[in-house]
Amino acid sequence: MNFLSLNIRGLGEGGKNKAGWIKNLKRENGIDFIALQEIQFRDISGIEFEKFWGAGKFEMDHVPAAGRSGGVVSMWDPGILKVQDSFKHANFLLTRGTLKGSNQVINIVNVYAPHKVPQKKALWDDIGGGGVMGSHPGWWVILGDFNAVRFKEERRNSIFNSKCASIFNDFIDENGLREYEMKGRKFTYLKDNDNKLSKIDRVLVCQDFFMKWPVACLRAMPRLFSDHCPLILTCSDKNFGPKPFRFFNSWLERKDFDEVVLKEISKFSGVGNPDEALFQKLKKIREALRIWRKEVLTKEGETEMKLKEELECLEEVAEGRELTEEEEWTRMECLKDLKEIEGYKVKDIIQRSRARWDLEGDENTRFFHGYIKSRRACNNIPGLMINDVWVTRPSLIKKEIMGFFKRAFEEKIRERPKLIFQNAKRLSEAEAASLTVPFSKEEIKRAVFECGSDKAPGPDGFNFNFIKRYWNVFENDFL
């Protein structure tokens, strides 16, 4: 589902241009939900919202302005969002419904915040856990003009109100809201006469929404017919091709892991240079491990389901009578096997998150899942500006990145100047010879075993844990 949010600064003035502007943004970005703030109309019966939405069916709701101030309008595609009910407040409109196809409940809040700090504080209370967020389950997306910044860097040429920012940050933290990194602009509002810049328009989402779409893209578009930038949140995953291989330490604890690796090594007969042979050997092992890992996950999933069913049956029996010694033993074995399978999952999650928590002793998987999603969001490249055009196609993005690094590392100076030093100190022949002496086996082994076990030495995906485990097998290949 894709969102568009904009403080439109009135539906009447420049209405035709504004309608065409929003319609084009909606069409070009596949928008499913439009949130407009500061419509400045109490009676909207004369507004042709079809010109804002464009082709296709849509539904809408609004909160009228107080005189010529405020007011919000929300429009959505009924083929994507099935609305159940709404809640109207003087400063926000809550649209509550389910996403078609998944029946996931989602709450979308279109906000136009007041200017005074006490009124903002009251608004955050009305929206937060003590207000509508505490009364309705489901995902939350809160977007619009908040008339508040979070940090001093979000204002320029205007006064930063630390108290207002603190209250706003408390509202975000206390309600578990997240914010995507905004692409395209640093500020969303420009007061032309005073050249005052600030980031007061934003999109906040709940943790569950963020976990579902960690690589969603939030962009600030150019201002045309308003002094605010339109914000576009695009929730879609781009396919950048096959994912790189990654070795997980939990594999070393599986019973048949050694058998798979040693079998593949014994079958391999490499030719050519030693480095090429090693590369081909690791490639064969990777291919075998991919197949093995898929089979292991399938078997573990089936085993986990059977164990849970058996455990549930035993617990039902225990409610009516005492378990026999054999049944109690079976129950303990089920719990033991389930704990082992869950342990593998937790270790993989900890390794993916690259986080340490209580010396990796806390099995708080939600904590580590949050780290994983945050890293994905941070490392994600949703698009690039190429020749002043926003490009999202993975093939074009990869081509541009490849070209950038190719140009960056290109040798521009073909003939470098020679440096001549008179009477410079020189190494003795013995010292110079020591620099070119081949490394000994002991030096190489010591260097490898001093490296962190979770560090990957190259793009092949195998970390030092794997290399240390099979050092005796690969020793001659590495030397």
N, C-alpha and C positions, 0 to 999 in steps of 0.2 A: 504494500500500500504506500503510495507517494503523497506527500503533503505540500501545500503551498500556504504560506502565511505572509500577510502584508498589512501594514497600517496604510490604508488607502487615502487618508486625509480628505474624506468626503466623496460620496458617490456622485454628487451633482456636478461640481466644477470639473470640466474636462472629462465628463462622463464617457463620451464616445471613445476618446483616446485611451482612457483607463480600461474600459471594457475590452477593447481590442488587445491591449497590452496583456491583461490577465488571461484572456482567451488563448493568445499565442504561447504564453508560458505554460498554460495547462496542456495544450496540444503537444508542444515540443518535449515536455518532460513527463508525459503520462500521468498527470496528477489525478488522484482519486478523491482528495478532500481539499477544499479551499477554505481558509479562515481569513476573513477580512476584519480589520479593526478600524475604529473611528469613522464609521459610515456617515455620522452627522445628520442622520435622518430619523425622525420619529415615526413617520408614516412612509413605508416603502412600497405602497401599492402602485405607485407610478413608475417604479424602476423595472426595467426589462433585464432580468438576471440571465435570460437566455443568451444575451450578448456577451456576458461575462464567462459563462460556462462553455458555449459553443455547441457543437453537435453532440447528440446523445441525451439520454434521460438523466435527470438529476433531481435531488430533493434538497430542501433547504430549511433553515430556521434562523431566527434572529432575536437579538435583544435590542430594543429601540434606544435611540440616543436620548439623553436628557437635554432637551432643547437642541442646541447646535453642537453639543459636546458628546463624544463617546459613541457607543453603540457598536455591536458586532454582528456579522453575518457568517454563517457556516453553510457550505454547499458540499454535497457528496454524491458519489456514484452509487445508486441503490443496487447495482449488480455486484459491487464489492462489499459495501457496508449495509447491513440490514439493521436499521435503527429501531430500538425498542421504546426508548423514552428520552426525555431531555430535562434539564434543570436550568432555570434562568435566574441570573443574579444581575445586579446593576452593572457589574464589571466583568462578568464572564458568562459564557454559554457552555454547558456540559451536554455533549451529544453522546449517548450511550447505546451501543449496539453490538452485533456480532459480525465477524468477518466471514464472508461466504466461503464455503469449502472446508473451513477448519472449525467453525462455530466458536472461535475464540472470542471471549467478551473483551471489548475495548472501550475505554472511556476517553473521549477527546474534548479537551477544555480549550476554548477560544477566549483568550484573556486580553482585556484592555485595562491596565492598572491605573489607578489615580496617581496624582503627583505628590500629595502630602504623605509623609512617612507614617503617621498613625493610621491613615486610611489604608495604606499598603499592608501594614501589619495586620489589620483586621481582615483584609482580603486573603492574605496567606493563611490565616487561621480558618477562614471559611472554605478554602480549597483543600487544606492539608488533612492530616489524620483525624483532627477533631471536627472536620467538616465533611465535604462530599467524598474525599478519598477514604475516609474511615467508614463510610456507609455503603460503598459499592465495591464488589470484587472485580478482578480483571486487570488488564493492562491499562496503563495511563500514558497519554500523550498530552502535554500542556504546552501550548504554543501561542505566540502573539507578542504584543507590546507590553513589556513588564515595567517600563519606566524606571528601571533600576539596573545598576551594574553590579558585578560581583567583586571586581578588583580595580585598583587605581589605574592600571594600564588600559582599562576599557573606557577611559575618558580622556579627551584632549581639549585644551582651551576652555575647560569648565571645571567647576568645583566638585571634588570627590567627597561624597557624604559617607563616611566610614560607618556610621550608625545604620544607615539605610542598607548598605552593603552587607553588614553583619546580620541584620534581620533576614535579608533575602537569602544569604548563604545558609543560615540556620533552617529556614524553610526547606531548602533543597536537601540538606543533609538529613534532617529529621524524617523526611518522607521518602528517603532512599531514591532520589531522582538522579539521573545521569544526563550529561550533555555531550553531544558529538562535537568534535573539533570542526569549526566552521572554515570552509574553503572559500577562496575568492576575495574576501574582504576582512579587514580587522574590525571595522565599525559598521553599524547598520543604519545609523541616523546622522544626518548632517544638517545643521542649522545654517543656511547659506549666509545670512546677514552677518553672523558672528563667527563663522567658520568653526563652530563647535561640533566635535565628533564624539559619538558614544555608541556603545554596544548595548542597546536596551531591548532589541528584538531577539528572541531566542526560541529554541525548541528543547523542552525537557521531557525525558521519558523515564519510565520506571525501570527497575533492574531487569525484570523479566522480559520486557520489550527489547532492552539493550542486549540481553543474552541471546535473543532470537535473531537479531540483526546487528551484530557487532561491527559489520563493515558497511553499514548504511552511510550514505553521503549527505552531509548538510552543506549547502552552498548559498552564499549571499550573492544575488544577482544584481546587475547594474540598476541604479535608480533612474527612472524616466519621468513618470508623472506623479511622483510622491517624493517627500524628503526622507523616506525610509526605503531600505533595500528589501525586495521580496526574498524570503527564505524558502528554499526548496529542500525537503528531506526525501531522499530516494532510498527505498528499502528493497534492495535486490543484491544478490550475490553474482559477481562476475566470474566466468569460467576462464581461468588463466592456464588451463591445461593440466596435465598430470601433476600431482603433488610430489615433491622430493621425498626420497626414502629417508626414514629416520629410525635409528636404532633405539629401543627402549630397554632399560636395565632389567625390567621385570622378566624379559624373555630368558635371561640367564638362569632363572629359577624354574623354568619349565623342564619337565623330565626329558622330553625328546628333542630339546634344542640342540644339544651337543651332537646328537645323531644326524640332524639335518645338515649342520655346518660341516662336520667331518666327512660326511658322505659326499657333499658337493666338492670339497677339497680333493678327496681321493679320486674323483672322476675327472678332475681338471688336468689338462696337459697343455700348458701354455708354450708359445713359441715367440721369438723376437726378443727385444730388449727386456731386461728385468722389470723396469717400471711399467711397460706395456703389459707384460704378463701378470703383474700384480693387479693392475687395473681390471683386466679381464677376469681374474679370479674373484675379486671383490664383486664384480658385476654379476657373475654367476651365483654367488652367495646371496646377493640382494634379491635376485629373481626367485631363488628357492625360498627365501625367508618371507617374501610377499605372499606366496602361495600357502606356506605353512601358517603364517599369521591369520590369513583369512579362514583357514580350516579350524584353527584353534578358537577364534572368536565365535564361529558357528557352533562348535561343540560346547564351549563354555556357556553360551547362551541357552542351549538346549538343556545342559546339565543344571544350570541355575534354576530354570523353570521347573524341572522335575523335583529338585531339592526343596524348593519353596512349596510345591504342591504336597509333597510328602510330609513336610514339616507342619503345614496347615492341617492335614488330616490327623497327625499325632496330637496336635493341640486341641482339636475338636474331641478326640477320644479322652484326653486328659481332663476335660471339663465334666465328663460323666463318671470316670473311675480313675484309679491309680494306674499309671503305666507299668507294664511288666519290665523286668530287667533288660530283656532284649529290645523292647520298644524304647526304653530310656537310652540305651546304647545307640540305637538308630538315630534318635533325636540329636544326641551329642555329635554324632558323625555328620549329620546334615548341617548342623551349626558350624562345625569345623570346616567343612568343605565350602560352605557359603562365605565364611570369613576369608578363606584362602583366595577365592575368586574375587571378592571385593577388595582384598589387599592388592592384587595385581592392578585393578582399576585405579585405586588410589595412588599407587606408585607412578603409574603412567600420567595421571593428572598432575601430580606434583612436578614431574619432569617436564611436562609441557608448559607449566606455568613459569618455570625457572625461578620459583620463589622458595624461600626457606621460612618455615613457620614452626617454632618450638622444636628445632632440630628435626624437622620433617616428621614429628611425632603426632601431630594433630590431624586427624582424618576428616577435617572440615572441607569436604569436597566442594561445597558451594563457594567457599573462600577461594580455592584454587581455580575453580571454573571462572570466577570473576576475573582473576589474574589473566587467564588464557584469553578470554574475550577482550579484555582491555588491551592486551598485546596485539591481538588481531586488529582491533580498531586503530591502534597507534601505527602499526606497520602497513595498514591497508592503503592502496593507491586507487581510489575510486575513479579517478580521471586525471587528465593533464590538459593544460592550455597549450595547444599546438597551433602556431600561426594565428593567435587570437581566437581560436575556436576550442570550446570545451569538448574533449574527446573521451569517450568511455569504452570504446571497443578494445578488448584485451590485446588483439593482434597489433593494433596501431600503438597502444601504450608500450608494449614490449619492444616494438621497433624503435620508438622514440628514445626509450631508456638505453637500448643497445647503442644507438647513434650517439647519445650524449657521452657515454663512457668511452666509446671509440674515439670521439673527438678530443676528450679530456686526456687520454693517454697516448695520443698520436705523437710521434716524434717530429717536432717542428724544426728543430735545429739538426741538419744533416751532418755538418762538420763543426764540431765543438772546438773552441780555442784550446791550444796546448799551454799548460802552465809550466814555466821553467823557474826553478828555485836554485839560486846559487848558494853553495855552502849549507844546504839544508841537512838536518840530521837524518840519518838513514839507519834502518835496522841492520844488524849484523847478518851475515850469511846464515848462521845457525837460527836466528830469530825468524828470518824470512822463510827458511825451509820449514820451520815448525808450523807456519800458517797453512801450508799446503799438504801437511801430513794427513792421510786418510783417517777418519774417525774410527776409533776402536769399537768393538762390539759392546764392551762395558760402558763406554761413554753414551752410545746410542740408547742402550737399555736403560741407563740411569736417567737420561733425558725424558724418555717415554714414561717411565714409572713415576717421575716427579710431576707430570702433568695431571691436572684435575681429571678424574675419571669421566665426568659428564661432558667434557669438552670434545667437540668434533674436530679432527685435524684437517678435514677437507670437505669438499662437496659430495663425497660418496655417502655421507650420512652415518658412518660408523664412528662411534666415540671411542675414547681411550679405554673405557671399560671392556669393550669387545677385544681391542688389540692386546690388552694386558692378559685377558683370559686365554687367548690363543697365541701368546707370544712364541711359544716353542714351535708352533706350526708355521708362523709367518716370519720367524726370525731371519731366515736366509733371504726371504723376499725383501725385507726392509733394509738389509745391509748391502 
